[in-house]
Amino acid sequence: MTRGVAQVALVVKAYDEAIAYFTSVMGFELVEDTPLTAGKRWVVVRPPGTHGAAVLLAQAATEAQRGCIGKQTGGRVFLFLETEDFARDYARMKKDGVRFLEEPREESYGTVAVFEDLYGNKWDLLQRN
């Protein structure tokens, strides 16, 4: 039996705002946007050309959920965006307004820089050696 992580849920303020950010600024593709019940939607985005884990954009429905937006992991890096061309993606993302918290650095495993998404979640942009 083959198993794998298919999606990771990311709590967001509003579906359309999150879709716009992830598709326009992050360069992700909108994989699915299916209406459900009571104003809920099944919204999935992922980097183009990939078939690995995707991000499920989950609009906060309660005050407790709204309080978790941007800090689902207590301020730690939450998601890892891998690339085969760090310089290209770093330059494009900076141009499109992504806020990097540091300059790119070389680690034993590759080139990396931490950035924040629209809501303040921390990500690594990473090119492995």
VENZIVEN-V110812 format. One line per field, one symbol per residue. ss: DSSP state (2 for helix, 1 for strand, 0 for the rest). psi: psi as a letter, one per 30 degrees, with the letter a starting at -180 (. if undefined). Layout:
ss->???
psi->???
This chain:
ss->000000111111002222222222200111111110000011111110000001111110002222000000000011111100022222222220001100001110011111110000011111110
psi->kkllkelkkjklekeeeeeeeeeeefglkjekikkblhglljjkllkkglgaklkjjjkkfleeeeffkfhfggflkeljjklfieeeeeeeeeeggkjkfllklklffaklkklkaefgkklkkkjl.
